[in-house]
Amino acid sequence: MHKKNHISDGELVTQYVSGNQKALATLVKRFHKTFCNHAYWIVKDSEVAKDIAQDSWKLIIDKVATLQNPARFKSWALRIVHRKSIDWTRTIAKQKQQKNDYKVTKSIRDIPLTDISQEKQQLKKAISKLSISQQQVVQLFYVHELSLKDIANTLKISVGTAKSRLYHAREHIKKQLKK
């Protein structure tokens, strides 16, 4: 079902690089929906997918002159869209992890000092003097009852680092409680 006047992608790229703006418009009409669909397949959000496709077009337009084989435009451009989509999902995952890390440390501080025994008040005070990373490990180990392996996975650290933080946190708490 090809039209008689169908121009290949490679020819359109060559024409655009030579200065023909209509060739770019034809490429955009031909591929924009494909780019949006590909981005949506990865990010699962239509508005974000449209933004990724738009950002990808900016990069494609800037770099199309460096394309060595214009006939491979579609796969080259889709690879750009794919990478931008993956980058977006990684950024969102990182932001969620940072938000969860903040919630863990914040929850220790939210334990009220009233209505608890003197010993518990001293313990809470000693925990609050720990570094944030040690507070996280203490919270996950004692409050959420996670194993060291699960703590390591949650905080994206090695099991050895989790053990070390827990050990040093315990030692610091012991010193604080002896005072």
Disulfide bonds with the S-S distance in Angstrom:
none
